[in-house]
Amino acid sequence: MPHTPLPPRNRANAKSMRKAMTDAEFKLWNELRAHRLMGLGFRRQFPIAGYIVDFACPEKKLVVEVDGSQHGDASLAAADQARKKRLAQDGWIILRFWNDDILDIDNVCQHIVIEAGLAGPT
């Protein structure tokens, strides 16, 4: 998949975000990195359509976002909806998990595998 041209500022932001992952993001990344989850290839802090998503599997057009409590704020929730709508226009499926959801990492991974079409619901 060819890279979309990215302003240098966005590239720098993505790079700094990769270095400053939250505990929940780090825990999920350890499950996703290096094709560990059913062979799915994920990228972290991946730029798509002017946004930087937490994790993306370009092959399956699947985005996984890990949200902290600030995403419960009405203004940020509205921005998240606009972002979801924009990414969906390009065919991306967006999965959102709260930081606390990551504590049950097996359930989160199972949900990702199901959405990627690699397993049926249990």
MIVEX-37118 format. One record per residue: residue number from 0; chain; x, y, z of N, C-alpha, C in turn; residue in three letters. Coordinates in nm, 4 decimals. Layout:
N
NUM:A:X:Y:Z:X:Y:Z:X:Y:Z:ALA
...
//
This chain:
122
0:A:0.0853:-0.1169:0.0000:0.0000:0.0000:0.0000:0.0902:0.1235:0.0000:MET
1:A:0.0764:0.2126:-0.0998:0.1608:0.3306:-0.1044:0.1282:0.4256:0.0109:PRO
2:A:0.2301:0.4966:0.0547:0.2114:0.5924:0.1630:0.1467:0.7191:0.1098:HIS
3:A:0.0553:0.7744:0.1886:-0.0038:0.9031:0.1576:0.0962:1.0105:0.1973:THR
4:A:0.1133:1.1131:0.1149:0.2042:1.2200:0.1560:0.1626:1.2735:0.2930:PRO
5:A:0.2609:1.2954:0.3774:0.2335:1.3336:0.5153:0.3158:1.4572:0.5497:LEU
6:A:0.2486:1.5596:0.6023:0.3258:1.6787:0.6426:0.4311:1.6406:0.7472:PRO
7:A:0.5484:1.7022:0.7412:0.6552:1.6688:0.8366:0.6113:1.6787:0.9831:PRO
8:A:0.5239:1.7735:1.0145:0.4768:1.7890:1.1525:0.3995:1.6646:1.1974:ARG
9:A:0.3132:1.6121:1.1092:0.2365:1.4912:1.1428:0.3293:1.3712:1.1605:ASN
10:A:0.4294:1.3614:1.0746:0.5258:1.2512:1.0845:0.5999:1.2588:1.2183:ARG
11:A:0.6394:1.3791:1.2571:0.7083:1.3978:1.3854:0.6162:1.3635:1.5015:ALA
12:A:0.4881:1.4021:1.4914:0.3917:1.3687:1.5966:0.3758:1.2176:1.6098:ASN
13:A:0.3636:1.1481:1.4991:0.3477:1.0022:1.5022:0.4697:0.9376:1.5655:ALA
14:A:0.5872:0.9864:1.5303:0.7108:0.9305:1.5852:0.7177:0.9519:1.7367:LYS
15:A:0.6829:1.0709:1.7823:0.6874:1.0972:1.9272:0.5807:1.0167:2.0004:SER
16:A:0.4655:0.9947:1.9375:0.3599:0.9149:1.9996:0.4018:0.7681:2.0129:MET
17:A:0.4812:0.7194:1.9183:0.5309:0.5819:1.9282:0.6235:0.5658:2.0483:ARG
18:A:0.6934:0.6727:2.0831:0.7868:0.6676:2.1962:0.7173:0.6888:2.3302:LYS
19:A:0.5943:0.7381:2.3288:0.5248:0.7735:2.4536:0.3910:0.7007:2.4645:ALA
20:A:0.3929:0.5706:2.4431:0.2693:0.4932:2.4487:0.2203:0.4819:2.5930:MET
21:A:0.0881:0.4761:2.6095:0.0313:0.4530:2.7420:0.0550:0.3071:2.7799:THR
22:A:0.0340:0.2750:2.9072:0.0498:0.1363:2.9515:-0.0434:0.0437:2.8748:ASP
23:A:-0.1683:0.0882:2.8526:-0.2658:0.0054:2.7805:-0.2221:-0.0145:2.6357:ALA
24:A:-0.1764:0.0917:2.5700:-0.1286:0.0798:2.4319:-0.0093:-0.0152:2.4245:GLU
25:A:0.0809:-0.0038:2.5196:0.1990:-0.0898:2.5209:0.1598:-0.2364:2.5375:PHE
26:A:0.0650:-0.2625:2.6260:0.0195:-0.4000:2.6493:-0.0431:-0.4577:2.5222:LYS
27:A:-0.1276:-0.3788:2.4562:-0.1896:-0.4268:2.3321:-0.0840:-0.4423:2.2225:LEU
28:A:0.0082:-0.3485:2.2109:0.1121:-0.3563:2.1086:0.1939:-0.4847:2.1226:TRP
29:A:0.2188:-0.5268:2.2450:0.2937:-0.6510:2.2655:0.2190:-0.7723:2.2111:ASN
30:A:0.0878:-0.7643:2.2012:0.0084:-0.8730:2.1423:0.0001:-0.8623:1.9898:GLU
31:A:0.0088:-0.7391:1.9369:-0.0118:-0.7156:1.7942:0.1175:-0.7156:1.7123:LEU
32:A:0.2258:-0.6749:1.7741:0.3497:-0.6528:1.6985:0.4048:-0.7831:1.6397:ARG
33:A:0.4804:-0.7671:1.5343:0.5508:-0.8788:1.4694:0.4566:-0.9908:1.4268:ALA
34:A:0.3366:-0.9542:1.3845:0.2382:-1.0515:1.3324:0.2010:-1.1578:1.4358:HIS
35:A:0.2078:-1.1235:1.5652:0.1809:-1.2207:1.6715:0.0353:-1.2616:1.6804:ARG
36:A:-0.0558:-1.1748:1.6386:-0.1981:-1.2058:1.6489:-0.2481:-1.2625:1.5159:LEU
37:A:-0.2487:-1.3947:1.5073:-0.3016:-1.4655:1.3900:-0.2385:-1.4191:1.2591:MET
38:A:-0.1145:-1.3730:1.2633:-0.0445:-1.3314:1.1431:-0.0829:-1.1941:1.0910:GLY
39:A:-0.1674:-1.1207:1.1640:-0.2087:-0.9877:1.1197:-0.0936:-0.8883:1.1354:LEU
40:A:-0.0710:-0.8104:1.0330:0.0362:-0.7110:1.0361:-0.0173:-0.5755:1.0795:GLY
41:A:0.0181:-0.5329:1.1991:-0.0262:-0.4046:1.2526:0.0877:-0.3050:1.2534:PHE
42:A:0.0513:-0.1794:1.2344:0.1431:-0.0662:1.2476:0.0914:0.0188:1.3627:ARG
43:A:0.1799:0.0787:1.4389:0.1358:0.1648:1.5493:0.1558:0.3111:1.5132:ARG
44:A:0.0671:0.3944:1.5667:0.0671:0.5378:1.5396:0.0808:0.5613:1.3894:GLN
45:A:-0.0180:0.5091:1.3184:-0.0168:0.5038:1.1723:-0.1002:0.6175:1.1146:PHE
46:A:-0.0443:0.6982:1.0247:-0.1210:0.8082:0.9652:-0.2168:0.7598:0.8565:PRO
47:A:-0.3432:0.8016:0.8696:-0.4460:0.7712:0.7699:-0.5335:0.8954:0.7536:ILE
48:A:-0.5494:0.9428:0.6323:-0.6424:1.0507:0.5982:-0.6283:1.1725:0.6894:ALA
49:A:-0.5057:1.2085:0.7217:-0.4832:1.3260:0.8049:-0.4918:1.3007:0.9547:GLY
50:A:-0.5222:1.1777:0.9940:-0.5287:1.1405:1.1351:-0.4136:1.0448:1.1660:TYR
51:A:-0.3825:1.0320:1.2942:-0.2865:0.9317:1.3375:-0.3628:0.8356:1.4270:ILE
52:A:-0.3776:0.7106:1.3807:-0.4523:0.6108:1.4576:-0.3558:0.5317:1.5448:VAL
53:A:-0.4072:0.4773:1.6548:-0.3209:0.4031:1.7470:-0.2585:0.2820:1.6789:ASP
54:A:-0.3422:0.1959:1.6211:-0.2938:0.0744:1.5548:-0.3755:0.0525:1.4283:PHE
55:A:-0.3089:0.0086:1.3219:-0.3780:-0.0176:1.1961:-0.3230:-0.1439:1.1322:ALA
56:A:-0.4149:-0.2222:1.0779:-0.3799:-0.3383:0.9975:-0.4222:-0.3040:0.8544:CYS
57:A:-0.3304:-0.2492:0.7739:-0.3667:-0.2056:0.6387:-0.4263:-0.3164:0.5525:PRO
58:A:-0.3775:-0.4389:0.5659:-0.4271:-0.5494:0.4845:-0.5769:-0.5719:0.5035:GLU
59:A:-0.6247:-0.5582:0.6271:-0.7667:-0.5800:0.6586:-0.8438:-0.4492:0.6728:LYS
60:A:-0.7744:-0.3352:0.6541:-0.8338:-0.2021:0.6717:-0.9036:-0.1927:0.8076:LYS
61:A:-0.8287:-0.2318:0.9096:-0.8795:-0.2377:1.0466:-0.7975:-0.1433:1.1349:LEU
62:A:-0.8679:-0.0570:1.2073:-0.8057:0.0366:1.3004:-0.8463:-0.0019:1.4412:VAL
63:A:-0.7504:-0.0009:1.5326:-0.7782:-0.0271:1.6736:-0.7327:0.0952:1.7522:VAL
64:A:-0.8278:0.1558:1.8235:-0.7989:0.2718:1.9068:-0.8109:0.2333:2.0535:GLU
65:A:-0.7207:0.2827:2.1355:-0.7237:0.2612:2.2797:-0.7455:0.3984:2.3430:VAL
66:A:-0.8598:0.4138:2.4109:-0.9002:0.5441:2.4627:-0.8927:0.5520:2.6141:ASP
67:A:-0.8453:0.6660:2.6613:-0.8471:0.6960:2.8032:-0.9753:0.7696:2.8385:GLY
68:A:-0.9889:0.8055:2.9634:-1.1121:0.8678:3.0128:-1.1434:1.0007:2.9446:SER
69:A:-1.0428:1.0701:2.8928:-1.0671:1.1982:2.8268:-1.1584:1.1836:2.7057:GLN
70:A:-1.1658:1.0648:2.6482:-1.2525:1.0432:2.5312:-1.4002:1.0376:2.5696:HIS
71:A:-1.4302:1.0377:2.6984:-1.5685:1.0450:2.7445:-1.6225:1.1869:2.7412:GLY
72:A:-1.5339:1.2855:2.7289:-1.5744:1.4260:2.7194:-1.6517:1.4473:2.5898:ASP
73:A:-1.7611:1.5225:2.5985:-1.8517:1.5396:2.4842:-1.7813:1.5958:2.3607:ALA
74:A:-1.6942:1.6940:2.3771:-1.6296:1.7542:2.2602:-1.5331:1.6560:2.1947:SER
75:A:-1.4615:1.5784:2.2741:-1.3688:1.4802:2.2180:-1.4450:1.3628:2.1570:LEU
76:A:-1.5564:1.3264:2.2185:-1.6387:1.2186:2.1630:-1.6928:1.2590:2.0257:ALA
77:A:-1.7304:1.3855:2.0099:-1.7783:1.4340:1.8799:-1.6661:1.4296:1.7766:ALA
78:A:-1.5458:1.4664:1.8167:-1.4311:1.4605:1.7256:-1.4007:1.3158:1.6877:ALA
79:A:-1.4135:1.2235:1.7835:-1.3929:1.0807:1.7555:-1.4945:1.0306:1.6528:ASP
80:A:-1.6190:1.0759:1.6641:-1.7230:1.0353:1.5685:-1.6924:1.0874:1.4286:GLN
81:A:-1.6490:1.2124:1.4191:-1.6135:1.2703:1.2891:-1.4963:1.1939:1.2274:ALA
82:A:-1.3996:1.1609:1.3091:-1.2829:1.0846:1.2634:-1.3258:0.9468:1.2151:ARG
83:A:-1.4120:0.8807:1.2920:-1.4619:0.7475:1.2549:-1.5355:0.7538:1.1208:LYS
84:A:-1.6179:0.8547:1.1051:-1.6934:0.8706:0.9797:-1.5986:0.8898:0.8615:LYS
85:A:-1.4956:0.9730:0.8804:-1.3995:0.9991:0.7721:-1.3229:0.8724:0.7340:ARG
86:A:-1.2769:0.7976:0.8340:-1.2019:0.6751:0.8052:-1.2928:0.5692:0.7418:LEU
87:A:-1.4175:0.5631:0.7861:-1.5125:0.4675:0.7296:-1.5396:0.4971:0.5818:ALA
88:A:-1.5348:0.6237:0.5435:-1.5530:0.6604:0.4023:-1.4470:0.5949:0.3147:GLN
89:A:-1.3295:0.5716:0.3723:-1.2205:0.5064:0.2989:-1.2208:0.3551:0.3184:ASP
90:A:-1.3249:0.3033:0.3855:-1.3386:0.1592:0.4006:-1.2738:0.0999:0.5247:GLY
91:A:-1.2283:0.1822:0.6167:-1.1647:0.1325:0.7395:-1.2702:0.0952:0.8419:TRP
92:A:-1.2475:-0.0131:0.9131:-1.3291:-0.0550:1.0274:-1.2567:-0.0062:1.1521:ILE
93:A:-1.3289:0.0625:1.2396:-1.2663:0.1192:1.3584:-1.3182:0.0485:1.4823:ILE
94:A:-1.2257:-0.0059:1.5602:-1.2583:-0.0674:1.6886:-1.2037:0.0227:1.7980:LEU
95:A:-1.2873:0.0497:1.8987:-1.2442:0.1343:2.0099:-1.2527:0.0549:2.1385:ARG
96:A:-1.1470:0.0618:2.2165:-1.1429:-0.0023:2.3475:-1.1002:0.1014:2.4503:PHE
97:A:-1.1585:0.0947:2.5681:-1.1146:0.1783:2.6790:-0.9879:0.1165:2.7374:TRP
98:A:-0.9075:0.1989:2.8010:-0.7865:0.1484:2.8665:-0.8182:0.0296:2.9559:ASN
99:A:-0.9270:0.0382:3.0327:-0.9648:-0.0707:3.1240:-0.9976:-0.2002:3.0497:ASP
100:A:-1.0475:-0.1889:2.9267:-1.0788:-0.3094:2.8475:-0.9528:-0.3914:2.8213:ASP
101:A:-0.8397:-0.3233:2.8104:-0.7139:-0.3901:2.7762:-0.6691:-0.4841:2.8884:ILE
102:A:-0.7221:-0.4634:3.0093:-0.6899:-0.5556:3.1190:-0.7304:-0.6985:3.0833:LEU
103:A:-0.8394:-0.7130:3.0063:-0.8839:-0.8439:2.9579:-0.8323:-0.8607:2.8148:ASP
104:A:-0.7014:-0.8702:2.8029:-0.6356:-0.8680:2.6722:-0.6808:-0.9821:2.5819:ILE
105:A:-0.7108:-1.0985:2.6391:-0.7548:-1.2113:2.5566:-0.8869:-1.1805:2.4870:ASP
106:A:-0.9793:-1.1169:2.5569:-1.1085:-1.0813:2.4979:-1.0902:-0.9752:2.3891:ASN
107:A:-1.0042:-0.8775:2.4148:-0.9770:-0.7733:2.3157:-0.9181:-0.8368:2.1893:VAL
108:A:-0.8204:-0.9240:2.2058:-0.7576:-0.9893:2.0903:-0.8583:-1.0752:2.0137:CYS
109:A:-0.9439:-1.1443:2.0855:-1.0462:-1.2257:2.0197:-1.1395:-1.1378:1.9365:GLN
110:A:-1.1778:-1.0233:1.9908:-1.2650:-0.9310:1.9178:-1.1958:-0.8807:1.7904:HIS
111:A:-1.0682:-0.8492:1.8004:-0.9924:-0.8026:1.6837:-0.9867:-0.9124:1.5766:ILE
112:A:-0.9607:-1.0339:1.6172:-0.9529:-1.1469:1.5227:-1.0883:-1.1679:1.4530:VAL
113:A:-1.1959:-1.1582:1.5281:-1.3300:-1.1740:1.4693:-1.3562:-1.0635:1.3671:ILE
114:A:-1.3266:-0.9401:1.4039:-1.3501:-0.8274:1.3118:-1.2616:-0.8363:1.1882:GLU
115:A:-1.1452:-0.8972:1.2015:-1.0552:-0.9137:1.0864:-1.1021:-1.0271:0.9959:ALA
116:A:-1.2057:-1.0995:1.0405:-1.2604:-1.2072:0.9584:-1.1813:-1.3361:0.9657:GLY
117:A:-1.1023:-1.3528:1.0719:-1.0197:-1.4726:1.0836:-1.0811:-1.5790:1.1731:LEU
118:A:-1.1918:-1.5453:1.2393:-1.2587:-1.6428:1.3259:-1.4057:-1.6053:1.3363:ALA
119:A:-1.4884:-1.7043:1.3569:-1.6309:-1.6779:1.3774:-1.6567:-1.6428:1.5213:GLY
120:A:-1.7687:-1.5767:1.5508:-1.8012:-1.5438:1.6894:-1.8203:-1.6709:1.7711:PRO
121:A:-1.7824:-1.6625:1.8980:-1.7954:-1.7790:1.9856:-1.9163:-1.7653:2.0739:THR
//
